[in-house]
Structure formats: C-alpha cells, structure tokens
C-alpha cells in the first residue's frame, strides 16, 4: 500500500499491522503519534492525500478480503482478447476484488488500458472509423483504473504514463515538466475514458511539480541585510516567485488542452460524439484551472481589478463553486469579490449571489470551528460593512452576524488568562473592529423595516 492509504488506515485505527520502522523513530513504529505522520506526509507529498474514494475503499475492504480471483494469465488474456463480453464480465468481477488484489493487478490493468485504445483512422469528416466494441470495453477497464488510483496512485500514474508515452522519456521528467503528459499515444485524445485518465495524470504531476517548486522556493537563500526587517519582503518575494512558477505550468497545460479541442489540429477523433465528449472534459478542466488561478489575485487588488476589467462581472456565475472550497483564504477572496462586484454592478441578478454568500457565512457560523470562523471574518469585516452601506436591507442581517462573531470571540477570551492575553490578540482586535463597524453603520445607514 502507498503511504497515503496506510496513514489513513492508522488514523481510522483499522490497520492491525505495525507501522513500518522507516515511518517512525523507533523500531516498533509510531502508532501513538499518528498526527505527526499524517502532518509530515501532508507537507511532503500533499498530492498523495487520501481521496473520498480511497476512504470508502478502506471502509469496505474488509468484507472483500478472501474473495477468489482468477489467475493473472487468465485475467490478462481475457482483458486483452477479442471476446469483449467476457472482458466486461471480468471487469465486473474484478471491481469486487480486495484492495490488495487490485494493487497486485496494477501492471495488467495498465497494459489492458493501452490495449483497448480505439483503432481510429484520422478522418476530417468525423465518420465513425473506430470499433464500438473497443469503446465499450474501455469504460469498465478505465473504471478499474480509477479504483486502483485510490490505492496506489503514484505507481499507477508512473506506469500508465510510461506505457502510453509516444516517444520515450523518463517519467521522472514529468515531475519537473508536467506537460510531458501530453506526449502520449494520439489515440488517447480519441477516447473519452482514456482522456479522463490523461486529465488525472496531468493533475497529479501538476500538483507534484507545485509541491516541489514550493519546497525549492522555501529553501531558496534570499539575500538580505537585516534578518528581521526584511522578513516580510522575503516572504512576499517567495510567494510571488511560487505563484509565477505554478501559473506558468498551468498556462502551458491550458494551451495544449485548447489545441486538443481544435478539430483542425486534433484529427485523430473519428467520431463527432467522441470529439464532443473529449472537448467537454477538456473545457471542464480548463474551467477549474481558471477558478484556481483567479483566486491567486492579491486581496488588495480585487477592487482595482473589478473596476478596471469589464469582464470581471462574469465571475458572479462562479460564486457558488468558489464558496464550496474549504480553504479560508479562498472563502475570504470570494466574499470580497462578491462585495466588489455588487458595488460595481448594482443589478437585480447580482443580489441572489450576495444572499448565497451570507447564507454560507451563517452556515459556517453555526457549524464551523471557532478558530476557522474568527479567521474568516477577520478578513471580511470591512467588506461586510461596505455591503450593508451599499444595500441597507442587509444591515440587520449583517449586524446580527457581527454579534454572533463577537460572542464567539468573547467566549474565546474567557478561556485565556487576563494576565497573559494582550490587546493585540486576534479576538480583541476582532471585537474592536466589529464595534467600529456597527457604530459606523448605525450612524450612516438608516434602518429599513
């Protein structure tokens, strides 16, 4: 098992075996320090973090242990043979196999995924030139591939890329140049199930390259004369350098995906239905990259960008998607963006998005962790005050929200010793800023009944 699944089993206390000594300090392992292991893994290989599928697989895996599996030779000959009905039945049987068996069958599934690539003849008129049976067997094999991804993602990604590559190159290079993922058999661009796997390969190597770039930037020796006065400047320079490196990789991948969606350049798709499916997958992936890149804008630049870029009003259509991110920094960005768009474009269609944001904030107040709530509202107090000034109907709702945040901050202060807590503590600063905002609102904004 790969380290991400092992660590999650430890966290669930479902793994009866001792942790390998290489993962801990002592010869017997570090079962008592699970949090340390998970934290180290998260910082070292964040792209290997457990997914929802891997968590579910761990929960149901115990019931699948001991189920008989056909011999490897029979599995490979069936999946690679011409009897597609038998191959589909074999895939259904393997979907019920245990995680250990699926991990063992990884090389066979990778070879079968290449074997079921559609035999497409380039055709500009989009006439069907591939085999329908090959397309039908590709989907169950790619589903098996997705199940193995939840168990051993790194090994699966590397072996798949090595098997599909068009011209030989070292898989290690893809960790530095993720766009090498596109240097694969052109038939991959003609099969929607295989193209979906390609996008997973791209995401994996982009995240791996991002993690490595972040480590390199953090280890970089920035020149400074005063180690105290220049710390903020050094941190800002590192953040800027990291964003530039990350954006360059993603921008290159977007350009290559656009070329794949161009029917004049991607002539390997022999069927218009397949081509439309491939384009749909590519456009959805590009959409996710745009949302992620947009949320790297500095917070203090949101207002000038909304004022100076006329097309920024289209971002209101992405609000629901952006609010779903669990990261507090992205939520703060989304809240500020909504306020600025609402101030700039005071139209009826914008108001529902403001209400959605306020509903999301109320939900976080009710169910979110206290520390998370305080840090979130610490970044948007002034923006919520401006929103109440812009639209007086929201004044009461926002003041009630401020009151709930103050209550949380005051309850946190009760846990601290009055001799230790300083006036610069987050809770005290938050209460002062909220009191200032409420006073300004009461002075400048009339109550609307």
N, C-alpha and C positions, 0 to 999 in steps of 0.2 A: 504494500500500500504506500501511496505517496504521503508526504508529511502532512498535507492539509487534512486528509481523511483521518490519519492517525491522531492528530491533535484534537480533532472534533470528537472522535470516539472517547478520548481521555476526558474531554470536557463533559460528555454525556455519561461518563463512568460506565460505558458499555463494553470496553475493551478489557478482557480479563488478563491479557498477557502483559508482562512488564514492559516498560518503555525501554527501548534500546539505550545502552550506556552512552552511545555517541550523542544522544539528545540531552544528556544531563551531566552533572558534575561528578556523581558517584557511580560506582559500578552497578548499583542496583536500580538506577534510573531516578527520575524526579517526579514521581506521581503526585507527590504532595505540593508541587509547585506548578500546577497546570497553567495558571495565569501567566507565569513568566515564559513558558514555552510558547503559548499562543501569541503573546506580545512580541517575542523575538521573531517568530515566523511571519507575523503581520508586517513588521518593519523590514524584514529581509526579503521576503517574497510575497508582496501583497497581491500579486496576480494569481497566487495559488490558494487564496482564501476560500473556504468551503462555500459552495453554492446551495441554493434551496434543493436542487436535485440530489446533491451528494448527502445532504442532511436526511432527506427522505429515504435514500438508499440505505443509509446506516440503520435507520429505524426498522426497515422491513427485511434487512439482510438475514437476520437470524432465522426467519421462517423458511428461507430458501436454501440454507445450508444442507448439504447431503443429497440434493436432487441430482439424479443421474444425468450426465451429459454425454452425447455421442463422442467417439474418438476424434482426435484432431484431424486425422486424414479424411474421415468421412465428412466432417464439417466443411473443410476447405474444398473438397471435390463437389459437394452439393452447392455451396455458395457460388463457386466459380463455373459450375456446369451449365448446360443448356436447358435443364429442366427447371424452369422458373417457378412453377407451382411448388415443387419440392424445396426450392431455395427459400420461398416465402414462408413455408411451414417451418423450416429450420430456424429462420429468424424469429418467428413467434415463440418457438421453444426456447431459444437462447435468451429471449427477453425475460424469462422466468428463472434464469440461472443466477447463482450467487455472485456477489461482487468479486470474490477470489477467482472464480471460473472465468468471468468476463475479463478480468485483468490478465489472466493467463492466455486468453484467446486474442489478445490485442493484435499481434502480428497478422493473424489470419483475417481479422476484420479489416485491417488496413489494406491488405492485398485484395480482399474482396471488393472494397470500396473503389479501388482503381479498376478492377476487372469489370465492374458494372457501369463504367462511364459510357455515355451514349456514343454510338458509332455514327457521328454526324458528318455529312459531306457539306462543305461550305455552299450555301445557297442564298443568293441575294433576294430571291422571291419568297423566302420563308416557306418553301414547300417542305412537307414532312419527309425527312430523309433518315431519321433515326428509328430505332426499334422501340415500339411501345412496350414490349415485354422488358427490355432493358431498363426503361424508365420506371416500370412497376417494381422491379426488384431493387432499384436504387433507394427507394424510400425506406423500406424496412432495414436495409443494411446501414443506411445513414442514421436511423433511429438507434440501432445497436451502437454505432459510433458515439452517439450523444450520451448513451448510458455509460460507456467506458470513460467518456470525458469527465463524468462525475467521480470517477475512481482514481484514475492516473492521468491527469490532464497533460502534464509536461511530456511524459514519454509518448503519449498518444499524438500530441501536436508535432513533436520532432519526427516520429516515424512516418506520420502522414505526409508532412512536408517533404521528407526525403523520398518517399515513394512517388509523390505526384510531380516532383520538380521536372521541368522541361530540359534545362541544361544543368549539369552537375555543379553544385556549390555546397559549401559547408553549412549545415544547419545552424552552427554557432554564429554565422554571419547574420542570420535573421534576427538575432537578439540585438544587434547593433543597427542593422538596416531592415526594419520590418517590411518595407515594400518589396523585398525579395520574395515575399509570399506570393506575389502575382506572377512570378516566374515558374508557372506550373503548366501542366498539360492543358492546352487550349479547350479541350472538351469539358473541362471543369466549368467554363463560362457558359456552356450549353445545357447544363443540368442544374435546375434549381436546388435539389437536395445537396449536391456537391458544392454549389456556390454558397449555400448557407454554411457548410463546413468551412469553406475558404474564409468567410467573414469571421468565423470563430477563431481561425488561425491568425487572422490579421489582428483581431482584438487582443489575443493572448500575447503576441510578440510586440504589439504596441505598448501594452501595459508593462511587459518585461523590460523593454527599452526605456520606458518612462521611469521605472524604479531604478534602473542602473544609472540613468542620467541624473536622477535626484541624488543618488549616493555620490557620484562624481562631483557634482556641484557643491554638495555639502562638505566634501573633503578638500575642495579647491583652496589653495593658500592665497587669499586675497591680501594685497599689500595695504598696510595701514600703519600710521604713525602712532596713533593712540588707541590702545585696545578697548578702551571704554567709550570714548566719544564717537568712534567710527563704527560701533557695532551695528547700529540701525542702518547705516549706509551699506555695510557689507551684506546684511540680511536682505536689503532691498535689491542689491545687485545680483545676489544669488537667486532670488525669486524671479527677477526679470530674465536672467540667463536661462533658468529652468523652463519658464513659460515659452521662451523663444525656441528652445530645442524641441520641446514637446509639440508646439504648434507646427514646426517645420515638418515633422514626421507625419502628422495627421493631414496637413495640407497636401502633401505628396500623395497620400493614400486616397484622398478625395478626388484629386485629378485623375488618378488611374481608374477609380470607380466610374467616373463620368465617361471616360473613354470606353469602358466596358458597356455602358448604357447606350453608346452611339452605334446605331445599326450600320453605319458606313464603315466603322472600324472593327466591330465585333461581328464578323461574318461567319462565325463558327456555329451560331444558333440556327438550326434548320427548321424551326417551328415557331410561329409567332406567339403561341401560348407560352412556350418555354421562355422566349425572349422577354415577354411582358412580366413573367414571374421573376426572372433574374433582375430586371430593372426595378421591380417593386422592392425586392430585398436590398438592392444597392441604394435606392433612394431613402429607404428607412434608416439604413446605416449612416448615410450622409447626414440625414436629419439629426440623428443622435450626436454626431460629431459637432454639428453647428451649435446645438444647445450647449454642449460642454464647453466649446471654445468661447461662446458668448459670455458664459459665467466666469471667465477669467478676467473680464474687464475690471479695472480698479473701481472700487465703490464711489470714490470722489469724482470719477469721470462719467458716471451714469447720466447725471443731469446735462452736461455739455453734449454727450452723445445723443441723447433723446432730442435735445433742442436742435442739434446741427445735422442729424442724419434723418431725413424724412421717412425712410423706410423702416425705422425702428418701431413704428406703430404696429407692424405685423407681429411683433414679439408678444402681443397680448394673446394671440392664439396659442402660444406655447406655455401660458401661465400654469395651467393645470398640470402639465408634465413637469415643469420646473419645481412646483411646490411638492412634488412627490419624492424629491431627493431627500435622503436622511441627513445629509451634511448641513450643519447650521450655517456655514458660510454661504452655501447656495440658497438657503432659505432667506437669509438676510438680503442677498443680491436680488432675489425675486421680489421681495416685499418693497425694496427701494425702487426697483424698476417699475412695479405696478403704480406706485405713488407718482413717479415722474411722468409716466405715460398718461395717467389720469389727469394730472395737472396740465399737460400739454394738449391732450385731445379730450376735451370735456364733452364727450358724446354719449348717447344712451347705451350704445353697445359696449362701452368700456366699464360701466358700473357693475355688471354681474361679475366681472373678474375681481373687482375690488371686494365685493361681498364674499367671493370664494376665498380670497386671501384672509379676510377677517374670520371667516368660519374655520379656516385651517389653523389660524392663531389661537382661536378659542379652544379648538380640539387639543392643541399642544399644551395649552394652559391646564386643561383638565386631566390629560393622560400622560403628558411628557414629564421627564425628570426635572427636578427643581433646578439643578445646575444648568441643564440644557435650556430651560425656559429663560433663566436670567441672562445667559449669554446671548440668546437670540434677541430678546427685547432690548438689551444693551446696545445693539447695533441699529435699532429702528425706532427709537423713541421719538426723535425729532421728526422723522418722516411721517409717523402716525399723527403727530400734532399738526403737521402741514396738511395732511389729508383731512383732518377734522375742520381746519380753517377753509379748505377748498370746498368741502361739501358739508355744511352744518348738520345735515340729517344724521351724519355718522358720529356726531360729538358725544352723545350719551353712550353709545356702544364702546367708543374708544376710551372714554373716561372710566367706564366700568372695568375695561380690560386693564387700564393702568392701576386701578385699585386692587385687582387680583394680583398683579405683579408686585405691587408694594407689600401686600400681605405675605407673599412668598418670601420676599427679601427680608421683611421684619422677622419672620419666623426663623429664617436662617441666622439672623443676628443674635437671636436668643440662645442659639447653641454655642456662640463664641463667648469667651471671657471678655468683659468690658475693659479689662486692663491690657489685653493683648490686641484686640481689633483696632485698626487705625481708621482715620477718617477717609483714607484713600481706598478702602476696601470696595469691592465691586458692589456689594449690597448697599452701602451708604451712598456711594456715588449714584447708583440707580435711583434710590429714593429721592435724592435731591433733584435729579434731572426730571423725574416724573412730577414732583411737586411744582417745579418751574413751568413745565408744560401745561399742567392743569390750571395754574394761575393765569397763564397767558390765554388759554382757551376760554376761561371764564370772563376775562376782560374783553376779548376781541370777538368772540363768537357768541351770538345770541342763542338761547335755547329754542329748538324747533319742536313744537308739540305735534 
